[in-house]
Amino acid sequence: MKPRHRALLPTLVTISVFILRAEPGIPQDVTEAWPQAAGPRGNWTVTTNTPPPLNWSVENGTNIRWRKPLPETGQSGIAVWGNRLFLTTMKPLAAGTKIRKGSDIVLHCIDADTGKTLWTTDIAGEPSAKSIYAYGFSSSSSPTPITDGKHVWCWNASGSMGCWTVDGKPVWSRRWTPTLGRPFNKQYEPIKIGDTVLNVEPLEPEHPRRREDAWNFLRGFDAKTGKLRWTGQRGLTHYNTPVLGRLPNGGHAVLAGRGAHHGTPESPAGLTLTRVDGSDAGKAIWNWDSQPNGMAQVTQCWDQKYSYWLDETRTDLVVLNTADGTEAKRISWMTDVSHTQYDSQDKTFNTQHHVNFGDTEPPMRVFPAWHANLSVYPHVFFQCFYFEGQRRGKPTHIGPKHCIARINVETETVEYLQLPFPVPKVENQIEKNGETYYPGMTINSRGIDVGEDKRSGRSGWWWCFNGNTIAINDHLFFTFMSGRVQVLDGKAERFDENALVALNDLGTFGETWSVNTPSYSNGRLYHRTMKELICIEKK
């Protein structure tokens, strides 16, 4: 959910809760709809008897059912129900426009079999809450719509939300003023639980708990009318992605975090598990405060046994007991780890054990990438940002290079796998301060460059909000901003080259841009880039 931050607010979505294989105590259920950003379970995982295609290429036309040009860039995920898809884009930018910012979006309803547009509607945002069109940290269009097959709920992160029938008839709408004065970055994705939809927003100016530097709160609204039902007790940082789940004793809760860059006021840094249904909806089940303060900029993963604090300022994963929020253990991701490296010259892999990343010079720092993380009990997975060079005048080594990490929270085994991720030379690429930028990535389907921030033209391995990771059966899908999608076997006995399944593309490297999350339904994957919507199906 991205970001997914801006004053954005992706919200949370509907839920048929069934959990991937071994998560403790949760019954199995199967649905082929993908009604929200985080899928039918609300935790970015799904189990199905109809596996998705694992290998595809848009560039070569392999396993592609159809491709549909999109009129403008956008960052929402794709809600799927039956033969209908719902997604948003920014309102098309006029050719010749110098300022590539805006606050208005468009909701699209698409035929899932053909890619034909069935209807669209414009959703205006607050003019004071403009986002960059192609921004590597989200936009007004970042929240993913929600559908239950009869209605569709949609959010504009610039301050509006509403409900329509699946045929496009308006039901209700509501506006608010999002947090202003901070970067427009991906926060969390919408959720619907029962007949309540959730939003993240500041309190009203007259509210007794409102602060001058406004905190954001989790708020529940009646899905049928848009009326406020409850407000959470603790603030949450709009840079993180809260996750919905089922409690051990029944009912549902959302795990959300506090603490982030750019002086977010919500404090102290830490986690809150909030009940979101029943008579206790809106009440905190527990609060956990990080010592020292940290950054809650990831997807806040949890299961019925454990909740996880993944923080770029730390050297370990903090594992909490979901029942009461007490600390269960800490697992170092720096010392005594396994590291599988890829030699691009002879195309071989080598695994070293009992590695200490702090032994490098300068010492390596592991930086879990924002929103590119996932938990599938008993494992926690995350992408590692990678940077080597001068940063703020000092030698900096962030890594390991091009790696995905897997931590087994029961055995405390930590494994890093370097992907054979080619970063080819592109004719117009720009090298600056040890970084590479690809200006052609941010050109939309109409030939207009809608990227106003050069950081939007990166490969996806450094300082951006890639799309959220999803798991289908045992396979994990990591999407990178450059349009590459790595598929991994999350249950591989060893997290080495044997876990590599496929490296797929959404288009030509250097000309493709995606900070989006794929959706699964009935054996198909639906994905998107700045330029187009894509239906992936095995031929």
C-alpha positions as CSV (number, residue, x, y, z in Angstrom):
1,M,0.0,0.0,0.0
2,K,2.8,1.7,-1.6
3,P,4.5,5.2,0.2
4,R,3.0,3.7,-0.1
5,H,3.9,10.3,3.1
6,R,2.0,12.9,1.4
7,A,-0.9,14.0,3.1
8,L,-2.1,11.0,1.4
9,L,-4.4,8.5,2.8
10,P,-4.8,5.2,1.4
11,T,-7.4,3.5,3.5
12,L,-8.1,-0.1,4.3
13,V,-10.4,-2.6,2.7
14,T,-13.0,-5.4,2.7
15,I,-12.2,-8.7,4.0
16,S,-13.0,-12.4,3.5
17,V,-10.4,-13.5,6.1
18,F,-8.6,-16.8,5.3
19,I,-4.9,-17.2,5.9
20,L,-2.0,-18.7,4.1
21,R,-1.2,-22.3,5.1
22,A,0.4,-22.5,8.6
23,E,-0.7,-19.3,10.3
24,P,-1.7,-20.5,13.7
25,G,-5.4,-21.0,14.4
26,I,-7.0,-19.4,11.4
27,P,-9.5,-21.4,9.4
28,Q,-9.1,-21.8,5.6
29,D,-11.5,-20.3,3.2
30,V,-11.2,-19.6,-0.5
31,T,-12.4,-16.8,-2.7
32,E,-11.2,-15.8,-6.2
33,A,-12.0,-12.1,-5.7
34,W,-9.4,-9.5,-4.9
35,P,-11.7,-6.9,-3.3
36,Q,-9.0,-4.6,-1.8
37,A,-5.4,-3.7,-2.0
38,A,-4.3,-6.4,0.5
39,G,-6.4,-9.1,-1.1
40,P,-9.3,-11.2,0.4
41,R,-7.5,-11.7,3.7
42,G,-6.4,-8.2,4.1
43,N,-2.8,-9.3,4.8
44,W,-1.4,-9.4,1.2
45,T,-1.6,-13.3,1.0
46,V,-4.0,-15.7,-0.7
47,T,-4.3,-19.5,-1.1
48,T,-5.9,-20.8,-4.3
49,N,-6.3,-24.1,-6.2
50,T,-5.8,-22.2,-9.5
51,P,-2.2,-21.0,-9.5
52,P,-1.2,-17.8,-11.2
53,P,1.3,-17.6,-14.1
54,L,4.8,-17.4,-12.6
55,N,6.6,-16.4,-15.8
56,W,5.6,-13.6,-18.2
57,S,7.0,-10.7,-20.2
58,V,5.2,-7.7,-21.5
59,E,8.2,-6.8,-23.6
60,N,8.1,-10.2,-25.4
61,G,4.3,-10.8,-25.2
62,T,4.7,-14.0,-23.1
63,N,1.6,-15.0,-21.1
64,I,-0.1,-11.7,-21.7
65,R,-3.9,-11.8,-22.3
66,W,-4.4,-8.1,-23.0
67,R,-2.8,-4.7,-22.5
68,K,-4.8,-1.5,-22.1
69,P,-3.2,2.0,-22.4
70,L,-4.1,4.2,-19.5
71,P,-4.7,7.9,-20.1
72,E,-2.5,9.0,-17.2
73,T,-0.2,7.7,-14.5
74,G,-1.6,6.3,-11.3
75,Q,-0.6,4.4,-8.2
76,S,-3.6,2.5,-6.9
77,G,-3.8,-1.2,-6.8
78,I,-6.6,-3.1,-8.7
79,A,-9.8,-4.3,-7.0
80,V,-11.2,-7.3,-8.7
81,W,-14.7,-8.9,-8.4
82,G,-16.2,-11.1,-11.1
83,N,-15.5,-9.6,-14.5
84,R,-14.9,-6.1,-13.2
85,L,-11.7,-4.3,-12.3
86,F,-11.5,-1.0,-10.4
87,L,-8.5,1.3,-10.3
88,T,-7.6,5.0,-10.3
89,T,-5.3,7.3,-12.2
90,M,-4.5,11.0,-11.9
91,K,-6.7,13.3,-14.0
92,P,-5.0,13.5,-17.5
93,L,-2.4,16.3,-17.6
94,A,-2.7,18.6,-20.6
95,A,0.2,18.6,-23.0
96,G,2.5,21.5,-22.5
97,T,1.6,21.9,-18.8
98,K,4.8,22.9,-16.9
99,I,3.7,22.1,-13.4
100,R,3.2,18.4,-13.1
101,K,1.1,18.4,-9.9
102,G,-2.6,18.0,-9.1
103,S,-5.2,16.8,-6.7
104,D,-7.9,15.3,-8.9
105,I,-8.1,11.6,-9.9
106,V,-10.3,9.4,-12.1
107,L,-11.9,6.1,-11.0
108,H,-12.0,3.5,-13.8
109,C,-14.2,0.4,-14.1
110,I,-12.7,-2.1,-16.6
111,D,-14.0,-5.4,-18.1
112,A,-11.6,-8.0,-16.8
113,D,-11.9,-10.3,-19.8
114,T,-11.3,-7.7,-22.5
115,G,-9.8,-4.6,-20.9
116,K,-12.6,-2.4,-22.2
117,T,-13.5,0.6,-20.2
118,L,-17.1,0.3,-18.8
119,W,-17.3,3.7,-17.1
120,T,-15.2,6.4,-15.4
121,T,-15.9,9.1,-12.9
122,D,-13.8,12.1,-11.7
123,I,-13.1,12.5,-8.0
124,A,-11.8,16.0,-7.0
125,G,-9.4,16.5,-4.2
126,E,-8.5,19.5,-2.1
127,P,-6.7,22.1,-4.3
128,S,-4.2,22.7,-1.4
129,A,-3.2,19.0,-1.3
130,K,-1.6,18.6,-4.7
131,S,0.8,15.7,-5.4
132,I,3.4,15.2,-8.1
133,Y,2.0,13.1,-10.9
134,A,4.8,10.5,-11.1
135,Y,6.3,10.6,-7.6
136,G,8.2,7.6,-6.3
137,F,6.6,8.1,-2.9
138,S,2.9,8.0,-4.0
139,S,0.2,10.5,-5.2
140,S,-3.4,11.4,-4.9
141,S,-4.3,8.2,-6.7
142,S,-2.4,5.8,-4.4
143,P,-5.3,4.4,-2.4
144,T,-6.8,1.3,-3.9
145,P,-10.6,1.1,-4.4
146,I,-12.7,-1.5,-2.6
147,T,-15.5,-3.5,-4.0
148,D,-18.0,-6.2,-2.7
149,G,-19.5,-6.9,-6.1
150,K,-22.4,-4.5,-5.6
151,H,-20.6,-1.3,-4.6
152,V,-17.2,0.3,-5.0
153,W,-15.6,2.6,-2.5
154,C,-12.9,5.0,-3.6
155,W,-10.4,7.4,-2.0
156,N,-8.6,10.4,-3.3
157,A,-5.6,10.9,-1.0
158,S,-6.0,14.6,-1.5
159,G,-9.1,14.7,0.7
160,S,-12.2,12.9,-0.6
161,M,-13.8,9.5,-0.4
162,G,-17.1,8.0,-1.6
163,C,-19.3,5.1,-2.6
164,W,-20.7,4.2,-6.0
165,T,-22.7,1.2,-7.4
166,V,-20.6,-1.1,-9.6
167,D,-22.5,0.5,-12.5
168,G,-21.2,4.0,-11.6
169,K,-24.2,5.5,-9.8
170,P,-23.1,7.8,-6.9
171,V,-24.3,6.7,-3.4
172,W,-22.5,9.1,-1.1
173,S,-19.4,11.2,-0.9
174,R,-17.4,12.9,1.8
175,R,-14.5,15.4,2.0
176,W,-11.8,16.2,4.6
177,T,-8.6,18.2,4.7
178,P,-5.6,15.8,4.8
179,T,-2.4,16.5,6.7
180,L,-0.5,19.3,4.9
181,G,3.1,20.5,5.1
182,R,4.8,17.2,4.6
183,P,5.9,15.2,1.6
184,F,3.1,13.4,-0.2
185,N,4.1,9.8,0.6
186,K,2.5,6.4,0.5
187,Q,0.8,5.5,3.7
188,Y,-1.7,2.8,4.1
189,E,-4.3,1.2,1.9
190,P,-8.1,1.3,2.4
191,I,-9.9,-1.5,4.3
192,K,-13.5,-2.5,4.7
193,I,-14.5,-4.8,7.5
194,G,-18.2,-5.8,7.6
195,D,-20.2,-2.6,6.9
196,T,-17.4,-0.2,8.1
197,V,-14.7,1.4,5.9
198,L,-11.6,2.8,7.5
199,N,-9.7,6.0,6.7
200,V,-6.7,7.8,8.2
201,E,-7.1,11.5,8.7
202,P,-6.6,14.4,11.1
203,L,-9.4,15.2,13.6
204,E,-11.8,18.1,12.9
205,P,-10.4,21.6,13.9
206,E,-12.9,21.9,16.7
207,H,-12.2,18.4,18.1
208,P,-10.8,18.5,21.7
209,R,-8.0,16.1,20.8
210,R,-6.9,18.1,17.7
211,R,-3.3,19.4,17.8
212,E,-2.0,22.4,16.0
213,D,0.4,20.1,14.2
214,A,-2.3,17.6,13.4
215,W,-2.0,14.0,14.2
216,N,-3.6,11.4,12.0
217,F,-6.1,8.9,13.4
218,L,-7.7,5.6,12.3
219,R,-11.4,6.3,11.8
220,G,-14.3,4.0,11.0
221,F,-17.2,5.1,8.7
222,D,-20.5,3.5,7.8
223,A,-20.0,1.9,4.4
224,K,-23.6,2.6,3.4
225,T,-23.8,6.3,4.4
226,G,-20.3,7.6,5.0
227,K,-21.2,8.7,8.5
228,L,-18.5,8.6,11.2
229,R,-18.8,5.6,13.6
230,W,-15.6,5.8,15.7
231,T,-12.1,7.3,16.0
232,G,-9.1,5.3,17.2
233,Q,-7.4,6.1,20.5
234,R,-3.8,6.5,19.3
235,G,-2.4,8.5,16.4
236,L,-0.7,6.7,13.5
237,T,1.9,7.8,11.1
238,H,0.6,8.3,7.6
239,Y,3.8,6.9,6.1
240,N,3.1,3.4,7.1
241,T,0.7,0.7,5.9
242,P,-1.5,-0.8,8.6
243,V,-2.6,-4.4,8.2
244,L,-5.9,-6.0,9.0
245,G,-6.0,-9.5,10.6
246,R,-8.1,-11.8,12.7
247,L,-7.6,-12.0,16.4
248,P,-6.9,-15.4,18.2
249,N,-10.2,-15.1,20.1
250,G,-12.3,-13.9,17.1
251,G,-13.0,-10.5,15.6
252,H,-10.6,-8.3,13.7
253,A,-8.0,-5.7,14.4
254,V,-5.5,-3.4,12.5
255,L,-1.9,-3.1,13.4
256,A,-0.5,0.5,12.7
257,G,2.7,2.3,13.5
258,R,4.0,5.7,14.7
259,G,7.3,7.3,13.9
260,A,8.7,8.5,10.5
261,H,10.8,11.0,8.6
262,H,9.9,14.7,8.1
263,G,8.9,15.4,11.7
264,T,5.7,13.5,11.8
265,P,4.0,14.5,15.2
266,E,2.5,11.2,16.1
267,S,4.5,9.8,19.0
268,P,6.0,8.0,20.7
269,A,7.2,5.7,18.0
270,G,5.8,2.2,18.2
271,L,2.8,0.0,17.4
272,T,-0.9,-0.1,18.2
273,L,-3.3,-3.0,17.7
274,T,-6.8,-1.6,17.3
275,R,-10.0,-3.5,17.4
276,V,-12.1,-2.6,14.2
277,D,-15.3,-4.5,14.6
278,G,-17.8,-5.4,17.4
279,S,-18.7,-3.3,20.4
280,D,-15.0,-2.4,21.1
281,A,-14.4,-1.0,17.6
282,G,-11.9,1.8,17.7
283,K,-10.4,0.8,21.1
284,A,-6.7,-0.1,21.4
285,I,-6.0,-3.7,22.4
286,W,-2.5,-2.8,23.3
287,N,0.2,-0.2,22.6
288,W,3.9,-0.8,22.3
289,D,6.5,2.0,22.4
290,S,9.8,1.6,20.6
291,Q,12.9,2.4,22.6
292,P,14.6,4.4,21.2
293,N,12.3,6.1,18.8
294,G,12.2,4.6,15.3
295,M,10.6,4.7,11.8
296,A,7.3,2.9,11.2
297,Q,7.5,3.3,7.4
298,V,6.9,-0.4,6.4
299,T,3.8,-2.6,6.0
300,Q,2.8,-3.5,9.6
301,C,2.7,-7.3,9.4
302,W,1.3,-9.6,12.0
303,D,-0.4,-12.9,12.6
304,Q,-2.3,-14.6,15.4
305,K,0.9,-15.4,17.2
306,Y,3.3,-12.5,16.6
307,S,3.4,-8.9,15.5
308,Y,6.6,-7.5,13.9
309,W,8.5,-4.2,14.3
310,L,10.7,-3.6,11.2
311,D,12.6,-0.4,11.5
312,E,15.4,1.0,9.3
313,T,17.2,2.6,12.3
314,R,17.6,-0.8,14.1
315,T,19.8,-3.8,13.6
316,D,17.2,-6.4,14.6
317,L,13.6,-7.5,14.1
318,V,11.5,-7.0,17.2
319,V,8.9,-9.8,17.6
320,L,5.9,-9.1,19.9
321,N,3.2,-11.4,21.2
322,T,0.0,-10.5,19.4
323,A,-2.1,-11.4,22.4
324,D,-0.8,-8.6,24.7
325,G,2.0,-6.7,22.8
326,T,4.7,-7.9,25.1
327,E,8.2,-8.5,23.6
328,A,8.8,-12.1,22.7
329,K,12.3,-11.8,21.2
330,R,14.7,-9.8,19.1
331,I,16.5,-11.3,16.1
332,S,19.6,-9.7,14.8
333,W,19.7,-9.3,11.0
334,M,23.3,-8.2,11.1
335,T,25.2,-11.1,12.8
336,D,25.5,-14.8,12.2
337,V,23.5,-14.7,8.9
338,S,23.6,-16.6,5.7
339,H,24.4,-14.6,2.5
340,T,24.0,-16.0,-1.0
341,Q,25.7,-13.8,-3.6
342,Y,25.5,-13.8,-7.3
343,D,28.5,-13.4,-9.6
344,S,27.3,-11.7,-12.7
345,Q,30.5,-12.5,-14.6
346,D,30.3,-16.3,-14.4
347,K,26.6,-16.4,-13.5
348,T,27.1,-18.6,-10.4
349,F,25.9,-18.4,-6.8
350,N,28.0,-18.7,-3.6
351,T,26.6,-19.0,-0.1
352,Q,28.5,-18.0,3.0
353,H,27.3,-18.8,6.6
354,H,27.9,-17.1,9.9
355,V,28.4,-13.7,8.2
356,N,28.6,-10.5,10.2
357,F,27.7,-7.5,8.0
358,G,29.3,-5.1,10.4
359,D,32.8,-6.4,9.5
360,T,32.8,-4.5,6.1
361,E,34.6,-1.2,5.7
362,P,32.8,1.1,5.9
363,P,30.5,-1.1,8.0
364,M,27.4,-2.2,6.1
365,R,24.0,-1.0,7.3
366,V,20.9,-3.1,6.5
367,F,18.0,-0.9,5.5
368,P,14.6,-2.7,5.0
369,A,13.0,-1.1,2.0
370,W,9.7,0.7,2.7
371,H,6.6,-1.3,2.0
372,A,8.5,-4.1,0.3
373,N,8.0,-6.5,3.2
374,L,5.7,-9.3,4.1
375,S,5.1,-11.9,6.8
376,V,4.0,-15.5,6.1
377,Y,4.3,-17.3,9.4
378,P,6.9,-18.4,10.4
379,H,8.8,-16.1,8.0
380,V,9.3,-12.4,7.6
381,F,10.5,-11.2,4.2
382,F,11.9,-7.8,3.2
383,Q,13.7,-6.2,0.3
384,C,17.0,-4.5,1.2
385,F,17.8,-1.0,-0.1
386,Y,21.2,-0.8,-1.7
387,F,23.6,2.2,-1.9
388,E,27.4,2.5,-2.0
389,G,29.0,5.9,-2.3
390,Q,29.2,9.3,-0.7
391,R,26.1,10.3,1.2
392,R,26.1,13.7,3.0
393,G,29.9,13.8,2.5
394,K,30.6,10.4,4.2
395,P,31.3,7.0,2.7
396,T,28.1,5.0,2.9
397,H,27.5,1.3,2.5
398,I,23.8,0.2,2.6
399,G,23.1,-3.3,1.5
400,P,23.6,-6.2,0.9
401,K,23.4,-5.6,-2.8
402,H,20.1,-6.5,-4.6
403,C,19.0,-8.8,-1.7
404,I,15.8,-10.1,-0.3
405,A,16.0,-11.3,3.3
406,R,14.1,-14.1,5.0
407,I,13.9,-14.4,8.8
408,N,12.4,-17.5,10.5
409,V,10.9,-16.1,13.7
410,E,10.9,-19.6,15.4
411,T,14.4,-20.9,14.5
412,E,15.8,-17.3,14.3
413,T,17.6,-18.2,11.1
414,V,18.4,-15.1,8.9
415,E,19.1,-15.6,5.2
416,Y,19.9,-13.1,2.4
417,L,19.5,-13.9,-1.2
418,Q,21.0,-11.7,-3.9
419,L,18.8,-11.6,-7.0
420,P,20.4,-11.9,-10.5
421,F,18.8,-8.5,-11.2
422,P,20.3,-7.0,-14.4
423,V,20.4,-3.2,-14.5
424,P,21.3,-2.6,-18.2
425,K,22.8,0.6,-19.5
426,V,20.1,3.0,-21.0
427,E,21.0,5.5,-23.6
428,N,19.8,8.6,-21.7
429,Q,20.6,7.5,-18.2
430,I,22.1,10.1,-15.8
431,E,24.9,9.3,-13.3
432,K,25.1,11.6,-10.3
433,N,26.6,11.2,-6.8
434,G,26.7,7.4,-7.2
435,E,23.1,7.1,-8.3
436,T,21.6,6.4,-11.7
437,Y,18.4,8.0,-13.0
438,Y,16.4,7.0,-16.1
439,P,14.4,10.0,-17.4
440,G,12.5,7.9,-19.9
441,M,10.7,6.0,-17.1
442,T,8.3,8.8,-16.3
443,I,6.8,9.4,-19.8
444,N,3.1,8.5,-19.8
445,S,1.2,6.7,-22.6
446,R,0.6,10.1,-24.4
447,G,4.3,10.9,-24.5
448,I,4.2,13.5,-21.7
449,D,7.0,13.4,-19.1
450,V,5.0,13.6,-15.8
451,G,8.0,13.2,-13.5
452,E,8.8,16.3,-11.6
453,D,11.2,14.6,-9.1
454,K,14.3,12.9,-10.6
455,R,14.2,10.3,-7.8
456,S,11.1,8.8,-9.6
457,G,13.5,7.5,-12.3
458,R,15.4,4.9,-10.2
459,S,15.6,1.2,-10.6
460,G,13.7,0.5,-7.4
461,W,16.7,-0.5,-5.2
462,W,17.0,2.8,-3.4
463,W,14.9,5.5,-1.7
464,C,11.5,4.9,-3.1
465,F,8.2,3.2,-2.2
466,N,7.9,0.1,-4.4
467,G,4.5,-1.6,-4.6
468,N,3.5,-3.9,-1.7
469,T,4.7,-7.5,-1.8
470,I,2.0,-10.2,-2.2
471,A,2.1,-14.0,-1.6
472,I,0.0,-16.4,-3.7
473,N,0.3,-19.9,-2.3
474,D,4.0,-20.3,-1.6
475,H,5.1,-17.7,-4.2
476,L,6.1,-14.1,-3.3
477,F,5.9,-11.3,-5.9
478,F,8.2,-8.3,-5.4
479,T,7.6,-5.4,-7.8
480,F,10.3,-2.8,-8.5
481,M,9.8,0.8,-9.7
482,S,11.6,-0.1,-13.0
483,G,8.9,-2.6,-13.9
484,R,10.6,-5.8,-12.9
485,V,8.7,-8.4,-10.8
486,Q,10.7,-11.0,-9.0
487,V,9.0,-14.3,-8.1
488,L,10.4,-16.3,-5.2
489,D,9.5,-19.6,-3.5
490,G,8.9,-18.5,0.1
491,K,8.9,-22.0,1.4
492,A,12.2,-23.1,-0.2
493,E,14.2,-25.3,2.2
494,R,17.1,-22.9,1.8
495,F,16.7,-19.3,0.8
496,D,19.4,-19.5,-1.9
497,E,19.3,-19.8,-5.7
498,N,16.8,-22.6,-5.3
499,A,14.2,-20.1,-4.2
500,L,14.5,-18.1,-7.4
501,V,11.5,-18.8,-9.7
502,A,11.4,-16.0,-12.3
503,L,12.3,-12.4,-13.0
504,N,9.5,-10.9,-15.1
505,D,9.0,-7.6,-16.8
506,L,6.1,-5.1,-17.2
507,G,7.9,-3.5,-20.1
508,T,11.2,-2.3,-21.4
509,F,13.8,-1.4,-18.7
510,G,14.3,2.4,-18.6
511,E,10.9,3.0,-20.3
512,T,8.7,1.4,-17.6
513,W,7.5,2.8,-14.3
514,S,5.4,1.0,-11.6
515,V,5.0,1.5,-7.9
516,N,1.9,-0.7,-8.0
517,T,0.8,-3.9,-6.4
518,P,-0.5,-6.9,-8.5
519,S,-3.9,-8.4,-7.9
520,Y,-4.8,-12.1,-8.4
521,S,-8.2,-13.6,-9.5
522,N,-9.2,-16.9,-11.2
523,G,-5.7,-17.8,-12.4
524,R,-4.9,-14.4,-13.7
525,L,-2.7,-11.6,-12.4
526,Y,-3.6,-8.0,-13.0
527,H,-0.8,-5.4,-12.9
528,R,-0.2,-1.9,-14.1
529,T,2.5,0.6,-15.0
530,M,2.4,4.3,-15.7
531,K,1.4,3.6,-19.3
532,E,-0.9,0.6,-19.2
533,L,-3.1,-1.9,-17.4
534,I,-2.0,-5.5,-18.0
535,C,-3.8,-8.9,-17.7
536,I,-1.3,-11.8,-17.2
537,E,-2.6,-15.3,-18.0
538,K,-0.9,-18.5,-18.9
539,K,-1.4,-19.4,-22.5
